[in-house]
Amino acid sequence: MVPEWAGNDSATRLRKAKGSKPRCKRKLSEGTLEKQRLEDETRLQASQFLAPPKTKAGKRKQKRDRQRLRTKVNEKRDNITAFGWGSSCIK
């Protein structure tokens, strides 16, 4: 038997990390870089022009508004019952 200090390493191999390697970006010349920037700019303008305008509030905003309304109603009801007027006054 060989001691560890003499080079008795375990037989397990270290696995390489799985996943894709990051790709190297090409370096573009200034003219090509400017052309690419203009293409991106026109593509962005076209997509903003073609996108339909928002007519309805988002789901989160609708949900938040409903919750606020609910809490206002509950606070009103709690205030009425706290003063002892009973549930006959609640509308």
Buried (B, 14 or more C-beta within 10 A) or exposed (E): EEEEEEEEEEEEEEEEEEEEEEEEEEEEEEEEEEEEEEEEEEEEEEEEEEEEEEEEEEEEEEEEEEEEEEEEEEEEBEEBEEEEEEEEEEE
